[in-house]
Amino acid sequence: MDSYLIQVNGHGDHAPMLDVHLKSTGNTISPGKVKGRKPRWAVRASEMSKKTFNPVRAIVDSMKVEPNPKKPMISLSLGDPTVFGNLPTNDEVTRAVKEVLDSGQYNGYAPSVGYQSCREAVAAYYNCPEAPLKAQDVILTSGCSQAIELALAVLANPGQNILVPRPGFSLYKTLALSMGIEVKLYNLLPEKAWEIDLEHLESLVDEKTACLIVNNPSNPCGSVFSKSHLQEILAVASRQCVPILADEIYGDMVFADCKCEPIATLSTNVPILSCGGLAKRWLVPGWRMGWILIHDRRDIFGNEIRDGLLRLSQRILGPCTIVQGALERILSRTPPEFYHNTLSILKSNADLCYAALSAIPGLQPVRPAGAMYLMVEIEMEHFPEFENDVEFTERLISEQSVFCLPATCFEYPNFFRVVITVPEEMILEACSRIQEFCEMHYQGAEGAQDLECDK
């Protein structure tokens, strides 16, 4: 028996030395046979992969429908502001990345939580007296979606539950279920501009509740919570001792007549992990740069959550170093008029779309106050030939070549979501086609009743 001693650079729970013994025959090492095992191929997908389910993709991929060949396709479905080229990022943003690339200084590995100087830049950008931040309060991530994933992974264990808005961004459920975390859906109220049903929210809390997700401004609703409503949400979280995961990727994308308060600026005791990134405000979703801001003035998270985020971030060793290197310049050099112009376009499109859809019998849009979306209720009783919002939107594609996401994707049937980042002429053309479609299929109370009797 030959003995091989292997040095392990371990610490903590890891033993510093590992003594390995291998059978050897002459100069070769022969593997020992495992008794009672007949070798065979048995490769299976992991349980985590089987639990991963994206409702948007599941619904959209099952919509096997061809658009009307006589009309060019207008897609109002994808929340990517770059698709049509009418919302380019600012020249200072691209110049910052070019400078970093030419410098050759950011081609290696960075610390898994991000370069210290880049974390300092993000902390300085968001720091304010009501919610102070330092570099150690910032974790850089590969897009806001990874920020949400890390925040969920550090706050919740399998078997616990999280509170998620309905309607809400489908990724929360996709991530949670893959981790074995239960999702409890709390209602948003369209008649109150999508405010949270606070009584329903609080009724869902139990001893296994790990966190509350608050998405403000909202995808898919385009809503922006008032300061007083955010304080009411914080009061529920405080009473129930539930931390908040704040998805604030659209935090600065609010229209001129509205203001968005970062929820951490209003919290006195509720600990908050706020997730954001470059994707929407700077119009570069493909650059995959996000962050988690840790707000914990009462030291409720303590070192435990910070250490947990550090360990989880080591799974992929941090986000793109080139974009990290450009962060300070992007945050400091982007001119204010760029943000203003982007929001002016979105506000104009939102107003046009809301006015046009409001005039269509059978549709009830909810006016947005920010982000890139608006939600539209389908008064299904006036469209009795359609079973639900999925069938409604399928037929809208096949007859008018207009693609809107059915809100079943967001756990909210009989609505659809419209993306307002497309050029103005496309918005107007799409709304005209939607009007034609609805006029073709709309049934008044009598007609709808007759159709039901014929079924």
C-alpha positions in Angstrom: 0.0 0.0 0.0 1.5 3.3 -1.1 0.6 6.4 0.9 0.3 9.9 -0.8 0.1 12.9 1.5 -1.8 15.9 0.0 -1.5 19.4 1.4 -4.9 21.2 1.6 -5.0 25.0 2.1 -8.0 24.8 4.3 -9.4 26.8 7.1 -12.4 26.8 9.4 -14.1 23.4 9.1 -11.6 22.1 6.6 -8.8 19.8 7.9 -5.4 21.2 6.9 -4.0 17.8 5.9 -5.6 14.9 3.9 -4.1 11.5 4.0 -4.9 9.5 0.8 -4.2 5.8 0.4 -4.4 4.2 -3.1 -3.9 0.6 -4.1 -1.0 0.2 -6.4 0.3 -2.6 -8.6 3.7 -2.1 -9.9 3.9 1.3 -11.4 0.2 1.6 -12.1 -2.7 2.4 -9.8 -5.8 0.2 -10.2 -9.2 1.3 -9.1 -10.9 -0.9 -6.6 -14.1 -2.6 -7.6 -17.3 -1.6 -5.9 -19.0 -4.7 -4.6 -22.6 -5.4 -5.8 -22.6 -2.6 -8.4 -23.1 -3.3 -12.1 -21.9 -0.2 -14.0 -24.6 1.4 -16.1 -25.4 4.8 -17.5 -27.9 6.7 -15.3 -27.6 10.4 -16.1 -30.6 12.4 -14.9 -31.3 16.1 -14.7 -31.0 17.5 -11.2 -34.1 18.2 -9.0 -33.2 21.9 -9.1 -33.4 21.9 -12.9 -36.7 20.1 -12.8 -38.1 22.6 -10.4 -37.1 25.6 -12.6 -40.1 26.9 -14.4 -40.5 30.2 -16.2 -44.2 30.9 -16.7 -43.6 33.5 -19.4 -41.7 31.1 -21.5 -44.1 28.3 -20.8 -47.1 30.4 -21.9 -45.4 32.2 -24.8 -43.8 29.0 -26.2 -47.1 27.2 -26.2 -48.8 30.1 -28.2 -48.3 28.4 -31.6 -49.8 31.1 -33.7 -48.8 32.7 -36.9 -49.1 36.5 -37.4 -51.2 37.9 -40.2 -48.9 37.8 -43.2 -50.5 41.0 -44.6 -49.4 43.1 -41.6 -45.9 43.6 -40.3 -45.4 42.3 -36.7 -45.4 44.8 -33.9 -44.1 43.3 -30.7 -45.2 45.0 -27.5 -44.1 42.1 -25.3 -40.4 42.3 -24.5 -39.1 44.5 -21.7 -35.9 45.4 -23.5 -35.6 49.1 -24.3 -32.9 48.5 -27.0 -34.9 46.4 -29.4 -36.1 49.1 -31.8 -33.0 51.4 -31.6 -35.1 54.5 -30.6 -33.7 54.5 -27.1 -29.9 54.3 -27.3 -27.7 54.7 -24.3 -25.7 57.9 -23.9 -22.4 58.5 -25.6 -20.7 59.0 -22.3 -21.7 55.5 -21.2 -20.2 53.8 -24.3 -17.1 56.1 -24.1 -16.5 55.0 -20.5 -16.5 51.3 -21.5 -14.2 52.0 -24.5 -11.7 53.8 -22.2 -11.6 50.9 -19.8 -11.2 48.4 -22.6 -8.3 50.3 -24.1 -6.6 50.6 -20.7 -6.1 46.9 -20.5 -6.4 47.1 -16.7 -9.6 45.1 -16.3 -9.0 41.9 -18.1 -8.5 39.7 -15.0 -10.5 38.3 -12.2 -12.0 40.8 -9.7 -13.0 40.1 -6.2 -16.3 38.2 -6.2 -18.2 41.1 -4.7 -16.7 43.6 -7.1 -13.7 45.9 -7.2 -13.5 48.1 -4.1 -13.4 51.3 -6.1 -16.5 50.3 -8.1 -18.4 49.5 -4.9 -17.4 52.9 -3.6 -18.7 54.5 -6.7 -22.1 52.8 -6.4 -22.3 53.6 -2.7 -21.5 57.2 -3.3 -24.2 57.4 -6.0 -27.0 56.1 -3.8 -25.8 57.4 -0.4 -28.1 59.8 1.3 -28.6 60.9 5.0 -31.8 58.9 5.3 -30.1 55.7 4.0 -26.3 56.0 4.3 -24.2 53.6 2.3 -20.5 52.6 2.3 -18.6 50.3 -0.1 -19.0 47.3 2.3 -22.8 47.7 1.8 -22.6 47.1 -1.9 -22.4 43.7 -3.7 -21.9 43.9 -7.4 -23.7 41.2 -9.4 -24.3 39.9 -13.0 -27.4 42.0 -13.6 -30.3 42.7 -11.4 -31.6 39.2 -11.9 -28.6 37.7 -10.1 -28.9 40.3 -7.4 -32.5 39.0 -6.8 -31.2 35.4 -6.9 -28.5 36.1 -4.3 -30.8 38.0 -2.1 -33.4 35.2 -2.1 -30.7 32.6 -1.6 -29.3 34.4 1.5 -32.6 35.1 3.1 -34.6 31.9 2.5 -34.1 28.2 3.1 -36.0 25.3 1.3 -39.3 24.9 3.1 -39.7 28.6 3.9 -41.9 31.0 2.0 -41.6 34.4 0.4 -44.3 37.0 -0.3 -44.5 38.0 -3.9 -46.7 40.6 -5.7 -49.6 39.5 -8.0 -49.3 40.7 -10.7 -45.6 40.5 -10.5 -42.3 39.8 -12.3 -42.2 36.0 -13.0 -38.5 35.6 -12.2 -39.3 35.7 -8.4 -41.3 32.5 -8.6 -38.9 30.9 -11.1 -36.0 31.4 -8.7 -37.8 30.5 -5.5 -39.4 27.3 -6.7 -36.0 26.1 -8.1 -34.6 26.6 -4.6 -37.5 24.7 -2.9 -38.9 28.0 -1.5 -42.7 28.4 -1.4 -44.3 31.4 -3.0 -47.2 33.2 -1.5 -48.8 35.8 -3.8 -50.2 39.0 -2.3 -52.6 41.1 -4.3 -52.1 44.4 -6.0 -55.3 46.5 -6.5 -55.8 47.9 -10.1 -58.5 50.3 -8.8 -56.0 51.9 -6.5 -53.2 52.3 -9.1 -51.8 48.9 -8.2 -51.2 49.6 -4.5 -50.7 46.5 -2.3 -53.7 45.0 -0.5 -52.1 45.4 2.9 -54.7 43.3 4.8 -54.2 40.4 2.4 -50.4 40.8 2.5 -50.3 40.6 6.3 -52.7 37.6 6.4 -50.1 35.6 4.5 -47.3 36.0 7.0 -46.5 32.9 9.1 -43.5 31.5 11.1 -41.9 30.3 7.8 -42.0 33.6 6.0 -38.4 34.6 5.1 -38.9 37.9 3.2 -41.3 40.3 1.5 -40.6 41.3 -2.1 -41.5 44.8 -3.0 -41.2 45.8 -6.7 -41.4 49.6 -7.1 -41.8 51.0 -9.7 -43.5 47.9 -11.0 -43.0 45.4 -13.8 -45.6 44.7 -15.2 -47.8 47.4 -13.9 -45.8 50.6 -14.4 -47.1 51.8 -11.0 -45.2 53.9 -8.5 -46.0 53.8 -4.8 -46.5 57.0 -2.8 -44.4 57.8 0.2 -47.4 57.1 2.5 -48.1 53.7 0.9 -44.4 52.7 1.3 -44.6 53.6 5.0 -47.7 51.4 5.3 -45.8 48.5 3.8 -42.9 49.1 6.2 -45.3 49.1 9.1 -46.5 45.6 8.1 -42.9 44.4 7.7 -42.0 45.9 11.1 -44.9 44.4 12.9 -44.2 41.0 11.5 -40.4 41.2 11.7 -40.0 40.3 8.0 -37.1 41.7 6.0 -37.7 43.3 2.6 -36.2 42.4 -0.8 -36.7 45.6 -2.8 -36.6 45.2 -6.5 -35.8 48.8 -7.6 -34.4 48.3 -11.0 -36.8 50.9 -12.3 -36.2 53.2 -9.3 -35.2 56.3 -11.3 -37.6 55.7 -14.2 -40.6 57.7 -13.0 -42.5 60.3 -14.9 -42.1 64.0 -14.2 -45.4 64.4 -12.3 -44.4 61.6 -9.9 -41.6 60.8 -7.4 -40.2 57.5 -6.4 -38.9 57.1 -2.8 -36.3 54.3 -2.3 -38.0 52.3 0.4 -34.8 52.2 2.5 -34.9 56.0 2.9 -38.2 55.5 4.9 -37.2 52.6 7.0 -36.2 53.1 10.6 -35.9 49.4 11.6 -36.8 47.1 8.8 -33.6 45.6 7.1 -33.7 45.8 3.4 -31.7 44.3 0.5 -32.3 46.7 -2.5 -31.6 45.3 -5.9 -30.8 47.5 -8.9 -28.5 47.8 -11.9 -27.6 49.6 -15.1 -30.1 47.7 -17.3 -33.1 50.1 -17.5 -32.0 53.6 -16.4 -28.9 53.5 -18.6 -30.6 51.3 -21.3 -27.9 48.6 -21.4 -29.6 45.3 -20.2 -27.1 43.1 -22.0 -24.2 44.5 -20.1 -25.3 42.5 -17.1 -24.3 44.8 -14.3 -26.4 44.9 -11.1 -26.0 45.4 -7.4 -27.4 44.7 -4.0 -27.5 47.6 -1.5 -27.5 46.4 2.1 -29.5 48.7 4.4 -29.3 47.5 8.0 -29.1 50.4 10.4 -30.3 48.4 13.4 -27.8 45.6 12.7 -30.5 43.0 12.3 -28.8 41.3 9.3 -25.5 41.6 11.1 -22.5 39.8 9.7 -24.5 36.7 9.0 -26.2 38.1 5.9 -23.1 40.0 4.7 -21.0 36.9 5.0 -23.7 34.8 3.3 -23.8 37.2 0.3 -20.0 37.1 0.1 -20.0 33.3 0.0 -22.8 33.1 -2.6 -21.1 35.7 -4.8 -18.1 33.4 -5.0 -20.1 30.9 -7.0 -19.5 32.8 -10.3 -16.7 35.2 -9.2 -18.5 38.4 -9.8 -19.8 40.4 -12.8 -18.1 41.6 -16.0 -14.9 43.4 -15.0 -14.9 45.7 -18.1 -18.3 47.2 -17.1 -17.2 47.3 -13.5 -14.2 49.4 -14.5 -16.5 51.8 -16.3 -19.0 52.2 -13.5 -17.6 55.2 -11.8 -17.5 57.1 -15.1 -21.0 56.0 -16.1 -22.5 57.1 -12.8 -20.6 60.4 -12.7 -20.5 61.5 -16.4 -23.9 60.6 -17.8 -25.6 64.0 -18.3 -29.0 64.7 -16.6 -30.6 65.5 -20.0 -30.1 61.9 -21.1 -32.3 60.7 -18.2 -34.8 63.5 -18.8 -35.1 62.7 -22.6 -35.6 59.0 -22.0 -38.4 59.6 -19.5 -40.0 62.2 -21.8 -40.3 59.6 -24.6 -41.7 57.0 -22.2 -44.2 59.4 -20.7 -45.3 60.5 -24.2 -45.8 56.9 -25.3 -47.6 56.1 -22.1 -50.0 59.0 -22.5 -50.7 58.1 -26.2 -51.2 54.4 -25.4 -53.4 55.1 -22.4 -55.6 57.6 -24.3 -56.0 55.3 -27.3 -56.8 52.2 -25.4 -59.2 54.0 -23.0 -61.3 54.8 -26.0 -61.8 51.2 -27.0 -64.9 49.5 -25.8 -64.1 46.4 -23.7 -60.7 47.5 -22.6 -59.7 49.3 -19.3 -56.1 50.4 -19.2 -54.5 51.4 -15.8 -52.5 54.6 -16.2 -48.8 54.1 -15.4 -46.6 56.4 -13.5 -43.2 55.0 -14.4 -41.1 52.0 -15.7 -41.8 50.8 -19.2 -45.2 49.2 -19.1 -48.9 49.5 -18.7 -51.6 46.9 -17.9 -54.9 46.6 -19.7 -58.0 44.9 -18.4 -60.0 42.9 -20.9 -63.7 42.9 -20.0 -64.0 39.3 -20.9 -67.8 39.3 -20.7 -67.8 41.5 -23.9 -65.5 39.1 -25.7 -67.3 35.8 -25.0 -65.7 33.9 -27.9 -62.4 34.0 -26.1 -61.9 31.8 -23.1 -59.2 33.9 -21.4 -56.4 36.5 -21.9 -54.1 34.0 -23.5 -56.6 33.2 -26.3 -57.4 36.9 -26.7 -53.7 37.8 -27.2 -53.2 34.8 -29.5 -56.0 35.9 -31.8 -54.6 39.5 -31.7 -51.4 38.1 -33.1 -53.0 36.0 -35.8 -55.4 38.7 -37.0 -53.5 42.0 -36.4 -49.8 40.9 -35.9 -49.7 42.7 -32.6 -48.0 40.8 -29.7 -48.8 41.8 -26.1 -48.1 39.5 -23.2 -51.1 37.9 -21.6 -51.1 38.8 -17.9 -51.5 35.1 -17.0 -47.7 35.3 -17.3 -47.8 37.5 -14.2 -50.4 35.4 -12.3 -53.1 37.9 -13.2 -55.6 36.6 -15.8 -57.8 38.7 -18.1 -55.3 41.5 -18.4 -52.5 42.1 -20.9 -49.2 44.0 -20.6 -48.0 46.6 -23.2 -44.4 47.7 -23.5 -44.1 51.4 -24.2 -40.5 51.6 -25.3 -41.3 51.2 -29.0 -41.3 54.2 -31.4 -44.3 56.5 -31.3 -45.5 55.6 -34.8 -45.5 51.9 -33.8 -47.5 52.7 -30.6 -50.2 54.5 -32.6 -50.3 51.8 -35.3 -50.5 49.0 -32.7 -53.3 50.8 -30.8 -55.2 51.3 -34.1 -55.0 47.6 -34.8 -56.1 46.7 -31.3 -59.1 48.9 -31.8 -59.9 47.2 -35.0 -59.6 43.8 -33.4 -61.8 44.7 -30.4 -64.5 46.3 -32.6 -64.6 43.1 -34.6 -65.1 40.9 -31.6 -66.8 43.1 -29.1 -70.3 42.0 -27.9 -72.7 44.2 -26.0 -74.6 42.7 -23.0 -77.3 41.2 -25.3 -75.0 39.9 -27.9 -72.7 38.3 -25.3 -75.7 36.6 -23.7 -76.9 35.2 -27.0 -73.5 33.9 -27.8 -73.3 32.1 -24.5 -76.7 30.5 -25.1 -75.6 29.2 -28.4 -72.6 27.5 -26.9 
